Amino acid sequence: YLIRRYKLFDCIQKRKTKFVFAGGAMLLFIPLTWLCYKNGQIGMFFGMYQNEFVFVIVALFMTVFWWCVAKQVVKINKLSWFKGYFVFLGKNSMIFLLLNQFFIFFYRKVLLMVIEDNKWLVHVAELLLVLLSLHVFALITNRLKVSKIWRG
């Protein structure tokens, strides 16, 4: 809301600012990713953020960074299908937001019973199954025109 209200993205899109920001973003990406990793486990559901200042700074930076990356990727004509995918994600973001914890909880319980000794495999399988389930659910609700309920 604040970024849009104060038109911060418009400032970043100006020619001179864009190159300065892109260079700074590339230089800061790895250190901030490392800092995020060192900050420890984040549990928004439980209100667990470790160092809140680091959490907010990294979250804001990563949001702006990935927004800039997405803006550049969409401009590449050979990746026009990617633009359609971003539109799909945007239109169904409420479905993803509302249902992701349900799918995570369900798959984690099932996978921990099936795969007891390999936590990494559980996490990878959980991620893939959750993403697949959310996409399938979004496609079904879009097809049935139920998705209007999610969008208001």
C-alpha positions as CSV (number, residue, x, y, z in Angstrom):
1,Y,0.0,0.0,0.0
2,L,2.7,2.5,1.0
3,I,4.9,1.6,-1.9
4,R,2.0,2.3,-4.3
5,R,0.9,5.4,-2.4
6,Y,4.3,7.1,-2.5
7,K,5.0,5.7,-6.0
8,L,8.3,4.1,-5.0
9,F,8.2,1.7,-7.9
10,D,7.8,4.7,-10.3
11,C,11.0,6.1,-8.9
12,I,12.8,2.8,-9.4
13,Q,11.6,2.7,-13.0
14,K,13.3,6.0,-14.0
15,R,16.3,5.3,-16.3
16,K,19.1,6.5,-14.1
17,T,17.6,5.1,-10.9
18,K,16.9,1.8,-12.5
19,F,20.6,1.0,-13.2
20,V,21.8,2.2,-9.8
21,F,19.1,0.1,-8.1
22,A,19.8,-3.0,-10.3
23,G,23.5,-2.8,-9.5
24,G,22.8,-2.3,-5.8
25,A,20.3,-5.1,-5.8
26,M,22.8,-7.5,-7.4
27,L,25.4,-6.6,-4.8
28,L,23.1,-6.9,-1.9
29,F,21.2,-10.1,-3.0
30,I,23.7,-12.6,-1.7
31,P,24.5,-10.9,1.6
32,L,20.9,-10.3,2.4
33,T,20.0,-13.9,1.4
34,W,22.7,-15.1,3.8
35,L,21.4,-12.7,6.5
36,C,17.9,-14.1,6.1
37,Y,19.3,-17.6,6.5
38,K,21.3,-16.6,9.6
39,N,18.2,-14.9,11.1
40,G,16.8,-18.3,11.8
41,Q,13.4,-19.9,11.2
42,I,10.5,-17.6,10.6
43,G,7.0,-18.7,11.7
44,M,4.5,-16.0,10.8
45,F,1.7,-18.3,11.9
46,F,3.2,-18.4,15.4
47,G,4.5,-14.8,15.4
48,M,8.1,-16.0,15.4
49,Y,10.4,-13.7,13.5
50,Q,13.8,-14.0,15.4
51,N,15.3,-10.5,14.7
52,E,12.4,-8.5,13.5
53,F,14.5,-5.6,12.1
54,V,16.4,-8.1,9.9
55,F,13.1,-9.8,8.9
56,V,11.5,-6.5,7.8
57,I,14.5,-5.2,5.9
58,V,15.1,-8.5,4.0
59,A,11.4,-8.9,3.3
60,L,11.1,-5.4,1.8
61,F,14.3,-5.7,-0.2
62,M,13.4,-9.1,-1.6
63,T,9.9,-7.9,-2.5
64,V,11.3,-5.0,-4.5
65,F,14.1,-7.1,-6.0
66,W,11.8,-9.9,-7.3
67,W,9.4,-7.3,-8.6
68,C,12.2,-5.7,-10.6
69,V,13.3,-9.1,-11.9
70,A,9.7,-9.9,-12.9
71,K,9.3,-6.6,-14.7
72,Q,12.5,-7.4,-16.8
73,V,11.5,-11.0,-17.5
74,V,8.1,-10.0,-18.7
75,K,9.8,-7.7,-21.3
76,I,11.5,-10.6,-23.0
77,N,9.3,-11.7,-25.9
78,K,10.5,-15.3,-25.9
79,L,9.2,-15.6,-22.4
80,S,5.7,-14.3,-23.0
81,W,4.2,-17.4,-21.4
82,F,5.9,-16.3,-18.2
83,K,3.8,-13.1,-18.3
84,G,0.7,-15.2,-18.5
85,Y,1.9,-17.2,-15.5
86,F,2.4,-14.1,-13.5
87,V,-1.1,-13.0,-14.3
88,F,-2.4,-16.4,-13.3
89,L,-0.5,-16.1,-9.9
90,G,-1.8,-12.6,-9.4
91,K,-5.4,-13.5,-10.1
92,N,-5.2,-16.5,-7.8
93,S,-3.1,-15.1,-5.1
94,M,-6.0,-15.0,-2.6
95,I,-6.6,-18.8,-3.2
96,F,-2.9,-19.4,-2.5
97,L,-2.9,-17.3,0.6
98,L,-6.0,-18.8,2.1
99,L,-5.2,-22.5,1.4
100,N,-1.4,-22.8,1.6
101,Q,-1.3,-23.5,5.3
102,F,-4.0,-26.2,5.0
103,F,-2.1,-28.0,2.3
104,I,1.2,-27.6,4.1
105,F,-0.3,-29.0,7.3
106,F,-1.9,-31.9,5.5
107,Y,1.1,-32.9,3.4
108,R,3.6,-32.5,6.2
109,K,1.6,-35.0,8.4
110,V,1.2,-37.5,5.6
111,L,4.8,-37.3,4.4
112,L,6.3,-37.5,7.9
113,M,4.4,-40.8,8.4
114,V,5.6,-42.1,5.0
115,I,9.2,-40.7,5.0
116,E,10.4,-40.8,8.5
117,D,14.2,-40.6,8.2
118,N,14.8,-37.9,5.5
119,K,13.7,-34.4,6.5
120,W,15.1,-32.8,3.3
121,L,13.1,-35.1,1.2
122,V,10.0,-34.4,3.2
123,H,10.5,-30.6,2.7
124,V,11.1,-30.9,-1.0
125,A,8.1,-33.3,-1.5
126,E,5.9,-31.0,0.6
127,L,6.9,-27.9,-1.4
128,L,6.1,-29.7,-4.7
129,L,2.9,-31.2,-3.5
130,V,1.6,-27.9,-2.0
131,L,2.4,-25.9,-5.2
132,L,0.8,-28.6,-7.4
133,S,-2.3,-28.7,-5.2
134,L,-2.7,-24.9,-5.1
135,H,-2.4,-24.7,-8.9
136,V,-4.8,-27.5,-9.5
137,F,-7.3,-26.0,-7.0
138,A,-6.9,-22.6,-8.7
139,L,-7.5,-24.1,-12.2
140,I,-10.6,-25.9,-11.0
141,T,-12.1,-22.9,-9.3
142,N,-11.3,-20.8,-12.4
143,R,-13.0,-23.3,-14.6
144,L,-16.1,-23.5,-12.4
145,K,-16.2,-19.7,-12.1
146,V,-16.0,-20.1,-8.3
147,S,-12.9,-17.9,-8.2
148,K,-15.0,-14.7,-8.2
149,I,-15.8,-15.6,-4.6
150,W,-12.1,-15.3,-3.7
151,R,-11.6,-12.0,-5.5
152,G,-14.6,-10.3,-3.9
